[in-house]
Every structure is written in structure tokens, then in C-alpha cells.
Amino acid sequence: MIVKEIVEKLNLTVHSGEAGLSREITGGYTSDLLSDVMGNCDAGKIWITLQTHKNVMAIASLKDIAAVILIKDLKPETDMAAQSETEEIPVLGTSLPAFELTGQLYELLK
């Protein structure tokens, strides 16, 4: 499945990084702790978080993450959105809390 399909199926907002919507998804990872994601998230996964700052994109790029989903109607900070465009890693959004979104993503990808 590609990021664009997840956007459509989960009714997500694309905040930035539209050039990366064709990235392949290998799974998902939910965490707000950057060091946890850096140590445990594999390439190709979608990262669900409430973190909205530029350091998220540094980790996403380092780990070759397919996309980042911000929960609870959070919006990326300006520098995060700019880095998302540069890295071509989509930053997506939803009004859902992490628990509900993680369950829905799991159902789609299993």
C-alpha cells in the first residue's frame, strides 16, 4: 500500500510533502519519544505522533520513514513543513487520538 491510499482510506489531511505520497508503506509506529523512534522504527513505516517540530523530520529522514501523521488536529511547525517538502516525506494530519488512529492503520495494513 502507498501513502496516498492511506490518506484516502483514513481521510487524512496532507499538510506538506505531497511529492512523497507514492512512498510504499511497510507498517506503522506510534511514539512521541524521538529516541524511541530512532532506535526502533524501521524504514517504510508511518510514524504516528503529536510532535510538530523540525527534529521529527530529521528522524524521519534518517530512518527513511514513509510518512508522519500528526494526531489531534495538530499542525506542523513552519520549519517541519519546509523540511517535509525538502525530504519528500509527507506530513499528514487527523483529528483522531493516537490510540484510535493506530487501530485503524493496523486494520488496513494487516
N, CA and C of each residue as an Amber inpcrd file, in Angstrom:
protein
   330
   0.8530000  -1.1780000   0.0000000   0.0000000   0.0000000   0.0000000
   0.8990000   1.2410000   0.0000000   0.4260000   2.3040000  -0.6500000
   1.2040000   3.5420000  -0.6690000   0.5370000   4.5920000   0.2190000
   1.2900000   5.6380000   0.5320000   0.8090000   6.6810000   1.4360000
  -0.5000000   7.2830000   0.9310000  -0.6060000   7.5510000  -0.3480000
  -1.8180000   8.1700000  -0.9030000  -3.0580000   7.3400000  -0.5990000
  -2.9340000   6.0200000  -0.6460000  -4.0780000   5.1500000  -0.3380000
  -4.4860000   5.2750000   1.1260000  -3.5170000   5.3950000   2.0140000
  -3.8120000   5.5730000   3.4440000  -4.5050000   6.9120000   3.6690000
  -4.0340000   7.9520000   2.9810000  -4.6520000   9.2800000   3.0850000
  -6.1350000   9.1850000   2.7310000  -6.4290000   8.4980000   1.6460000
  -7.8180000   8.3700000   1.1940000  -8.6560000   7.5100000   2.1380000
  -8.1330000   6.3730000   2.5460000  -8.8990000   5.4320000   3.3730000
  -9.1440000   5.9560000   4.7890000  -8.1970000   6.7390000   5.3300000
  -8.3380000   7.2610000   6.6930000  -8.7650000   8.7230000   6.7230000
  -9.0520000   9.2790000   5.5280000  -9.4920000  10.6670000   5.4200000
  -8.5110000  11.6280000   6.1120000  -7.2360000  11.4890000   5.7760000
  -6.1920000  12.3130000   6.3770000  -5.9940000  13.6010000   5.5870000
  -5.4900000  14.6160000   6.2650000  -5.1170000  15.8770000   5.6430000
  -3.6470000  15.8010000   5.2630000  -3.3060000  16.2780000   4.0720000
  -1.8990000  16.3690000   3.6650000  -1.4360000  17.7850000   3.9680000
  -0.5570000  17.9160000   4.9730000  -0.0380000  19.2350000   5.3540000
   1.1370000  19.6520000   4.4750000   1.9910000  18.7030000   4.1310000
   3.1980000  19.0150000   3.3500000   3.8010000  17.7150000   2.8210000
   4.7790000  17.8690000   1.9320000   5.4890000  16.7140000   1.4120000
   4.7080000  15.8860000   0.4100000   3.8340000  16.5310000  -0.3620000
   2.9810000  15.8120000  -1.3220000   3.7710000  14.9760000  -2.3290000
   4.9960000  15.3590000  -2.6070000   5.8100000  14.6110000  -3.5760000
   6.0890000  13.1830000  -3.1040000   5.9150000  12.9170000  -1.8070000
   6.1790000  11.5900000  -1.2640000   4.9530000  10.7070000  -1.1110000
   3.8200000  11.1070000  -1.6580000   2.5920000  10.3290000  -1.4840000
   2.6320000   8.9630000  -2.1550000   3.5910000   8.7330000  -3.0170000
   3.6990000   7.4210000  -3.6690000   4.6570000   6.4790000  -2.9330000
   5.1320000   6.8790000  -1.7670000   6.0310000   6.0180000  -0.9790000
   5.2970000   4.7640000  -0.5220000   5.9980000   3.6380000  -0.5630000
   5.4490000   2.3590000  -0.0900000   5.4540000   2.3290000   1.4400000
   4.4160000   1.7220000   2.0130000   4.2820000   1.5880000   3.4670000
   4.5230000   0.1330000   3.8500000   5.3890000  -0.0770000   4.8430000
   5.6690000  -1.4290000   5.3230000   5.0470000  -1.7080000   6.6910000
   4.4670000  -0.6820000   7.3270000   3.8770000  -0.8470000   8.6490000
   3.7160000   0.4980000   9.3110000   3.4670000   0.4810000  10.6010000
   3.2760000   1.7220000  11.3470000   4.0210000   1.6910000  12.6570000
   4.2310000   2.8800000  13.2230000   4.9010000   3.0040000  14.5160000
   4.3080000   4.2050000  15.2330000   3.9100000   4.0330000  16.4740000
   3.3210000   5.1030000  17.2660000   4.2190000   5.4020000  18.4560000
   4.7250000   6.6370000  18.5050000   5.5600000   7.0650000  19.6220000
   5.7520000   8.5740000  19.5600000   5.8830000   9.1880000  20.7250000
   6.1840000  10.6110000  20.8250000   7.6030000  10.8540000  21.3030000
   8.3390000   9.7950000  21.5440000   9.7110000   9.8960000  22.0310000
  10.6710000   9.7030000  20.8590000  11.3750000  10.7550000  20.4840000
  12.2340000  10.7110000  19.3040000  13.2880000   9.6190000  19.3980000
  13.8820000   9.4360000  20.5530000  14.9210000   8.4060000  20.7030000
  14.3400000   7.0090000  20.5280000  13.0990000   6.8110000  20.9230000
  12.4240000   5.5230000  20.7180000  12.2560000   5.2470000  19.2300000
  11.7980000   6.2390000  18.4890000  11.6070000   6.0810000  17.0470000
  12.9550000   5.8380000  16.3720000  13.9550000   6.6090000  16.7670000
  15.2770000   6.4480000  16.1670000  15.8290000   5.0430000  16.4000000
  15.5670000   4.4740000  17.5530000  16.0970000   3.1590000  17.8810000
  15.2610000   1.9850000  17.4210000  13.9760000   2.2130000  17.1510000
  13.0850000   1.0680000  16.9300000  12.2030000   1.1000000  15.6880000
  12.0690000   2.2190000  15.0270000  11.1940000   2.3050000  13.8560000
  11.9830000   1.9350000  12.6030000  11.4120000   1.0700000  11.7890000
  12.0690000   0.6140000  10.5720000  11.6780000   1.4650000   9.3730000
  12.4990000   1.4280000   8.3450000  12.2350000   2.1430000   7.0960000
  10.8970000   1.7260000   6.5090000  10.2170000   2.6760000   5.8940000
   8.9630000   2.3960000   5.2200000   7.7290000   2.4570000   6.0900000
   7.8880000   2.6700000   7.3820000   6.7320000   2.7270000   8.2720000
   6.1540000   4.1380000   8.3300000   4.8910000   4.2260000   8.7260000
   4.2440000   5.5080000   9.0010000   4.3710000   5.7570000  10.4920000
   4.8420000   6.9400000  10.8380000   5.0580000   7.3220000  12.2350000
   3.8910000   8.1850000  12.7040000   3.2130000   7.7470000  13.7490000
   2.1090000   8.4840000  14.3600000   2.6390000   9.1740000  15.6130000
   2.4450000  10.5060000  15.6860000   2.9960000  11.2770000  16.8010000
   2.2210000  12.5670000  17.0230000   2.4870000  13.2200000  18.1580000
   1.9690000  14.5600000  18.4040000   3.0790000  15.6050000  18.3340000
   4.2900000  15.1830000  18.0320000   5.4250000  16.1010000  17.9030000
   5.3150000  16.8750000  16.5870000   5.4930000  18.1790000  16.6270000
   5.2690000  19.0150000  15.4460000   6.4930000  19.8360000  15.0350000
   7.6590000  19.5180000  15.5330000   8.8500000  20.3270000  15.2770000
   9.7980000  19.6870000  14.2600000  10.7710000  20.4610000  13.8140000
  11.6940000  20.0600000  12.7540000  12.4730000  18.7830000  13.0620000
  12.7560000  18.5130000  14.3280000  13.5250000  17.3190000  14.6840000
  12.8100000  16.0380000  14.2720000  11.4910000  16.0800000  14.1740000
  10.7290000  14.9170000  13.7020000  11.1750000  14.5660000  12.2830000
  11.3570000  15.5790000  11.4530000  11.7660000  15.3300000  10.0720000
  13.1950000  14.8120000   9.9880000  14.0440000  15.2330000  10.9020000
  15.4150000  14.7130000  10.9200000  15.3970000  13.2060000  11.1750000
  14.5800000  12.7730000  12.1240000  14.4640000  11.3410000  12.4300000
  13.7900000  10.6130000  11.2640000  12.7310000  11.2000000  10.7120000
  12.0170000  10.5710000   9.5960000  12.9460000  10.3580000   8.4010000
  13.7890000  11.3320000   8.1370000  14.7420000  11.2110000   7.0300000
  15.8090000  10.1640000   7.3330000  16.3560000  10.2100000   8.5270000
  17.3910000   9.2640000   8.9450000  16.8980000   7.8210000   8.8550000
  15.6680000   7.5870000   9.2550000  15.0990000   6.2320000   9.2870000
  14.3410000   5.8660000   8.0040000  14.2800000   6.7760000   7.0380000
  13.5690000   6.5700000   5.7790000  12.1090000   6.1730000   6.0270000
  11.4520000   6.9500000   6.8780000  10.0530000   6.7330000   7.2260000
   9.1760000   7.1880000   6.0580000   8.1070000   6.4440000   5.7780000
   7.2460000   6.7300000   4.6220000   6.4490000   8.0120000   4.7950000
   5.9660000   8.2860000   6.0040000   5.1650000   9.4840000   6.2720000
   5.0410000   9.6590000   7.7790000   4.6620000  10.8600000   8.1710000
   4.3970000  11.1830000   9.5740000   2.9430000  11.6140000   9.6680000
   2.2220000  11.0850000  10.6580000   0.8380000  11.5070000  10.8860000
   0.7680000  12.2140000  12.2340000   0.2990000  13.4620000  12.1890000
   0.0760000  14.2380000  13.4080000  -1.3610000  14.0190000  13.8640000
  -1.5290000  13.7580000  15.1350000  -2.8370000  13.4430000  15.7100000
  -3.5010000  14.6890000  16.3020000  -4.7350000  14.5520000  16.7150000
  -5.4980000  15.5580000  17.4690000  -5.5030000  16.9440000  16.8250000
  -5.6220000  16.9880000  15.4960000  -5.6800000  18.2530000  14.7450000
  -4.4460000  19.1300000  14.9040000  -3.3230000  18.5310000  15.2660000
  -2.0820000  19.3070000  15.3730000  -1.5680000  19.6270000  13.9740000
  -0.8880000  20.7440000  13.8540000  -0.3220000  21.1880000  12.5790000
   1.1980000  21.2360000  12.7010000   1.9100000  20.9570000  11.6150000
   3.3730000  21.0290000  11.6830000   3.8380000  22.4790000  11.8190000
   4.9040000  22.6710000  12.5840000   5.5210000  23.9900000  12.6410000
   6.0770000  24.3060000  11.2540000   6.2900000  25.5700000  10.9750000
   6.7330000  26.0150000   9.6520000   8.0030000  25.3090000   9.1960000
   8.9870000  25.1900000  10.0940000  10.2470000  24.5440000   9.6960000
  10.0750000  23.0430000   9.4810000   9.1460000  22.4170000  10.1890000
   8.8640000  20.9990000   9.9580000   8.2470000  20.8040000   8.5720000
   7.2840000  21.6500000   8.2310000   6.6360000  21.5510000   6.9260000
   7.6340000  21.7950000   5.7970000   8.5240000  22.7610000   5.9830000
   9.5340000  23.0520000   4.9540000  10.4730000  21.8700000   4.7620000
  10.8890000  21.2500000   5.8510000  11.7840000  20.0900000   5.7700000
  11.0610000  18.8980000   5.1470000   9.7770000  18.7730000   5.4190000
   8.9600000  17.7190000   4.8070000   8.9640000  17.8570000   3.2900000
   8.8440000  19.0680000   2.8040000   8.8830000  19.3260000   1.3590000
  10.2480000  18.9510000   0.7870000  11.3090000  19.3600000   1.4700000
  12.6770000  19.0760000   1.0130000  12.9530000  17.5850000   0.9670000
  12.5470000  16.8690000   2.0000000  12.8060000  15.4330000   2.1190000
  11.8030000  14.5750000   1.3520000  10.7180000  15.2000000   0.8800000
   9.6250000  14.4840000   0.2140000   9.0490000  13.3750000   1.0910000
   8.8990000  13.7110000   2.3770000   8.2600000  12.8200000   3.3460000
   6.9700000  13.5130000   3.7860000   5.8190000  12.9540000   3.4310000
   4.5600000  13.6170000   3.7600000   4.3240000  13.7530000   5.2670000
   3.8000000  14.9230000   5.6400000   3.2810000  15.1430000   6.9810000
   1.7680000  15.2210000   6.8220000   1.0930000  14.3040000   7.4720000
  -0.3540000  14.1520000   7.3720000  -0.9990000  14.5180000   8.6900000
  -2.3020000  14.7060000   8.6950000  -2.9850000  15.0670000   9.9250000
  -4.3340000  14.3920000  10.0610000  -4.7640000  14.2800000  11.3160000
  -6.0660000  13.7170000  11.6590000  -6.5580000  14.3500000  12.9620000
  -7.8540000  14.2980000  13.1790000  -8.4220000  14.7640000  14.4450000
  -8.4180000  13.6600000  15.5040000  -8.1550000  12.4390000  15.0750000
  -8.2020000  11.2920000  15.9880000  -7.0500000  11.2930000  16.9900000
  -7.2600000  10.6930000  18.1580000  -6.1460000  10.4570000  19.0820000
  -5.2960000   9.2870000  18.5800000  -4.1110000   9.1620000  19.1100000
  -3.1570000   8.1360000  18.6630000  -3.7270000   6.7220000  18.7600000
  -4.4180000   6.4040000  19.8300000  -4.9440000   5.0610000  20.0340000
  -5.8890000   4.6470000  18.9050000  -6.8490000   5.5200000  18.5860000
  -7.8170000   5.1980000  17.5340000  -7.1560000   5.1100000  16.1640000
  -6.2900000   6.0590000  15.8520000  -5.6240000   6.0560000  14.5560000
  -4.7430000   4.8250000  14.3870000  -4.0210000   4.4550000  15.4300000
  -3.1660000   3.2770000  15.3680000  -3.9880000   2.0310000  15.0690000
  -5.1420000   1.9040000  15.7100000  -6.0150000   0.7550000  15.4580000
  -6.5180000   0.7230000  14.0260000  -6.9070000   1.8700000  13.5170000
  -7.4010000   1.9300000  12.1400000  -6.2970000   1.6120000  11.1450000
  -5.0980000   2.1470000  11.3730000  -3.9750000   1.8690000  10.4820000
  -3.6000000   0.3860000  10.5190000  -3.6110000  -0.1870000  11.6980000
  -3.3120000  -1.6040000  11.8510000  -4.2850000  -2.4470000  11.0240000
  -5.5740000  -2.1310000  11.1180000  -6.5850000  -2.8910000  10.3710000
  -6.3490000  -2.8120000   8.8660000  -5.9230000  -1.6540000   8.3830000
  -5.6730000  -1.5070000   6.9500000  -4.4550000  -2.2740000   6.4830000
  -3.4450000  -2.3530000   7.3270000  -2.1620000  -2.9210000   6.9090000
  -1.9800000  -4.3970000   7.2390000  -2.8750000  -4.9670000   8.0520000
  -2.6520000  -6.3730000   8.4430000  -2.9230000  -7.3430000   7.3360000
